[in-house]
Amino acid sequence: MQSENPLIADFVKVANSAAGTFAGMTREARESARERVKEAMGGMDFVAREEFDTVKMMAAKAREENAALSARLDALEAQMAPAKKAPAKKTAKK
């Protein structure tokens, strides 16, 4: 059942237009704020997540290699230790 009253029809048209305008203003404000934040953060030295993860993996690999080399060095030092432990005896002259 539709009203034949032109005043109500005009009011509905104005309300719909206002709602559409308000939605558009909200959308524009959101995009503007997003753009300003992007510009502000663009000047800072932030790192992309992919780059961070790559460097993190490189550091983990370097730590593993460092531990392996440390263990290898300890083994080599252990092999060399018996040769250094037995010094030649010096005879004392009187």
C-alpha positions in Angstrom: 0.0 0.0 0.0 1.7 3.1 -1.3 0.9 6.6 -0.1 -0.3 9.1 -2.6 0.8 12.0 -0.5 3.5 14.0 -2.4 4.9 15.5 0.8 5.7 12.0 2.2 7.2 10.9 -1.2 9.4 14.0 -1.3 10.5 13.4 2.3 11.4 9.8 1.5 13.4 11.0 -1.6 15.3 13.6 0.6 16.0 11.0 3.3 17.3 8.5 0.7 19.5 11.2 -0.9 20.8 12.3 2.6 21.6 8.7 3.5 23.5 8.2 0.2 25.4 11.4 0.6 26.3 10.5 4.2 27.5 7.0 3.1 29.6 8.7 0.4 31.1 11.2 2.8 32.0 8.3 5.2 33.7 6.4 2.4 35.7 9.4 1.3 36.7 10.2 4.9 37.9 6.6 5.4 39.9 6.6 2.2 41.4 10.0 3.0 42.4 8.9 6.5 43.9 5.7 5.0 45.9 7.7 2.5 47.2 10.1 5.1 48.4 7.2 7.3 50.0 5.5 4.4 51.9 8.8 3.5 52.9 9.3 7.1 54.2 5.8 7.5 55.8 5.8 4.1 58.4 8.3 5.4 59.4 6.0 8.2 61.9 3.1 7.8 59.6 0.2 8.2 60.4 -3.2 6.8 58.0 -5.4 4.8 57.0 -8.6 6.5 58.5 -10.7 3.8 61.9 -9.0 4.2 61.8 -9.4 8.0 61.0 -13.2 7.7 63.9 -13.6 5.2 66.4 -11.9 7.4 65.1 -13.9 10.4 65.6 -17.1 8.5 69.1 -16.0 7.5 70.0 -15.2 11.1 68.7 -18.6 12.3 70.9 -20.3 9.6 73.9 -18.3 10.6 73.4 -19.3 14.3 73.2 -23.0 13.2 76.4 -22.6 11.2 78.1 -20.8 14.0 77.2 -23.6 16.4 78.5 -26.3 14.0 81.7 -24.4 13.5 82.1 -23.9 17.2 81.7 -27.7 17.8 84.2 -28.4 15.0 86.7 -26.0 16.6 86.2 -27.6 20.0 86.9 -31.0 18.5 90.0 -29.8 16.8 91.3 -28.1 20.0 90.6 -31.4 21.9 92.8 -33.2 19.4 95.6 -30.7 19.7 95.4 -30.6 23.5 97.3 -33.9 24.2 100.2 -32.7 22.1 100.5 -29.4 24.0 100.0 -31.0 27.5 103.2 -33.1 27.4 105.9 -30.4 27.4 109.5 -31.5 27.0 111.4 -31.7 30.4 114.3 -29.4 30.8 117.3 -30.5 32.7 118.7 -28.2 35.2 122.5 -27.5 34.9 124.6 -26.9 38.0 
